[in-house]
Amino acid sequence: MKPIITFFTLTLLIVLFSGCTQAVHKNRTENHTETAEVTNVQQQKDQEEMEEGKAYIGKHLLAGLTYRNSEGEVIKRFQLHGKITRITKSGIFFNRADGKGEFALPPDLESLEPVIPGAEYRLKSTDEVVRDADYISNWIIDLPPDKEDE
């Protein structure tokens, strides 16, 4: 799938641009009524996106992440799973089944593919067997040269 979205870059851009655009808007807007209207429109848009993802809340998600260096070579594979807790404009969030907290994927509902009911998946990184996942989402992360060693 081209272009491949780099998870870390996308997440960083979302965080940076959402904060920057709000700050710029607030600095340039002198009319408080207009600011309130813009905020309400943004809240409505976020709510609509959350409504679209509502059907996924509580579903069991299996995520696979493949990290590649700047030459396209696979340098690491990582798999994790858990229950989806929320879907917002910022991402698809789920609680990791291993108890290591919440994890976020980019906010792309089309990346959630239904799995075959009753299918079992063995995680290569931990040898854990995952049963009865509802969705699977696979991502290829192309690391920039300065992040390849992390």
C-alpha positions as CSV (number, residue, x, y, z in Angstrom):
1,M,0.0,0.0,0.0
2,K,1.7,3.2,-1.2
3,P,2.2,5.7,0.2
4,I,3.0,4.1,3.5
5,I,2.1,6.2,6.5
6,T,4.9,6.4,9.1
7,F,3.1,6.0,12.4
8,F,5.5,8.0,14.4
9,T,5.7,10.8,11.9
10,L,1.9,10.9,11.5
11,T,1.4,11.0,15.3
12,L,3.9,13.7,15.7
13,L,2.4,15.8,12.9
14,I,-1.1,15.4,14.3
15,V,0.0,16.5,17.8
16,L,2.1,19.4,16.4
17,F,-0.4,20.7,13.9
18,S,-3.4,20.4,16.1
19,G,-1.7,22.4,18.8
20,C,-0.2,24.9,16.4
21,T,-3.3,25.6,14.4
22,Q,-5.4,26.1,17.5
23,A,-2.8,28.5,19.0
24,V,-2.5,30.5,15.7
25,H,-6.3,30.6,15.4
26,K,-6.6,32.0,19.0
27,N,-3.9,34.5,18.4
28,R,-5.4,35.9,15.2
29,T,-9.0,35.9,16.3
30,E,-10.1,38.9,18.2
31,N,-13.8,38.2,18.2
32,H,-14.5,35.7,21.1
33,T,-17.9,34.8,19.6
34,E,-16.1,33.6,16.4
35,T,-13.7,31.6,18.5
36,A,-16.5,29.9,20.3
37,E,-18.3,29.1,17.1
38,V,-15.1,27.6,15.6
39,T,-14.6,25.5,18.7
40,N,-18.2,24.2,18.6
41,V,-17.8,23.3,14.9
42,Q,-14.5,21.4,15.8
43,Q,-16.2,19.6,18.7
44,Q,-19.1,18.6,16.4
45,K,-16.6,17.2,13.8
46,D,-14.8,15.3,16.5
47,Q,-18.1,13.9,17.8
48,E,-19.1,12.8,14.3
49,E,-15.8,10.9,13.9
50,M,-16.3,9.3,17.3
51,E,-19.8,8.2,16.3
52,E,-18.4,6.6,13.2
53,G,-15.9,4.6,15.4
54,K,-18.4,3.8,18.1
55,A,-19.1,0.3,16.7
56,Y,-15.5,-0.7,17.3
57,I,-15.4,0.2,21.0
58,G,-14.8,-2.9,23.2
59,K,-13.7,-5.0,20.2
60,H,-10.5,-7.0,20.4
61,L,-7.8,-5.6,18.1
62,L,-4.6,-7.4,17.0
63,A,-2.0,-5.0,15.7
64,G,1.1,-5.8,13.8
65,L,3.9,-3.2,13.3
66,T,6.8,-3.7,10.9
67,Y,9.7,-1.2,11.1
68,R,11.9,-0.7,8.1
69,N,15.1,1.3,7.8
70,S,15.7,3.9,5.1
71,E,16.8,1.2,2.6
72,G,13.5,-0.7,3.1
73,E,15.0,-3.6,5.1
74,V,12.9,-4.9,8.0
75,I,14.6,-4.2,11.3
76,K,11.9,-5.1,13.8
77,R,8.4,-6.6,14.0
78,F,6.1,-6.0,16.9
79,Q,2.7,-7.4,17.7
80,L,0.2,-6.5,20.4
81,H,-3.4,-6.7,21.1
82,G,-6.2,-5.5,23.4
83,K,-9.7,-4.0,23.6
84,I,-10.4,-0.8,21.8
85,T,-11.3,1.9,24.3
86,R,-11.8,5.0,22.1
87,I,-11.5,6.3,18.5
88,T,-10.9,9.9,18.0
89,K,-9.4,12.2,15.4
90,S,-6.1,11.6,17.1
91,G,-6.1,7.8,16.8
92,I,-7.5,4.3,17.5
93,F,-6.7,3.7,21.2
94,F,-6.7,0.3,22.9
95,N,-5.6,-1.1,26.2
96,R,-2.7,-3.6,25.8
97,A,-3.6,-7.1,26.9
98,D,-0.1,-7.4,28.4
99,G,-1.0,-4.6,31.0
100,K,1.6,-2.1,29.6
101,G,-0.9,0.6,29.2
102,E,-2.7,2.2,26.3
103,F,-1.5,2.1,22.7
104,A,-2.6,4.2,19.8
105,L,-2.7,3.6,16.0
106,P,-3.3,6.3,13.4
107,P,-7.0,7.2,13.1
108,D,-7.7,5.1,10.0
109,L,-10.8,2.9,10.4
110,E,-10.1,1.4,7.0
111,S,-7.0,-0.2,8.5
112,L,-9.3,-2.4,10.8
113,E,-9.8,-5.6,8.9
114,P,-12.3,-8.2,10.3
115,V,-10.7,-11.6,11.2
116,I,-12.1,-15.0,10.6
117,P,-14.3,-15.9,13.6
118,G,-12.5,-18.4,15.9
119,A,-9.1,-17.9,14.2
120,E,-6.0,-18.1,16.4
121,Y,-2.9,-16.0,15.9
122,R,0.5,-16.7,17.4
123,L,2.5,-13.6,18.2
124,K,6.0,-14.1,16.9
125,S,7.5,-11.6,19.5
126,T,6.1,-13.4,22.6
127,D,4.8,-16.8,21.3
128,E,1.4,-15.8,22.9
129,V,-1.7,-17.3,21.2
130,V,-4.5,-14.7,20.6
131,R,-8.0,-16.2,20.1
132,D,-11.2,-14.5,19.0
133,A,-9.8,-11.2,17.9
134,D,-12.4,-9.1,16.1
135,Y,-10.1,-7.0,14.0
136,I,-6.5,-7.0,12.8
137,S,-4.5,-3.9,11.7
138,N,-1.1,-4.1,10.1
139,W,1.3,-1.2,9.7
140,I,4.6,-0.7,8.0
141,I,6.7,2.1,9.6
142,D,9.5,3.5,7.5
143,L,12.0,5.1,9.9
144,P,14.0,8.1,8.9
145,P,17.8,7.5,8.9
146,D,18.2,9.4,12.3
147,K,15.7,7.1,14.1
148,E,16.9,3.7,12.8
149,D,18.9,2.9,15.9
150,E,16.2,3.5,18.4
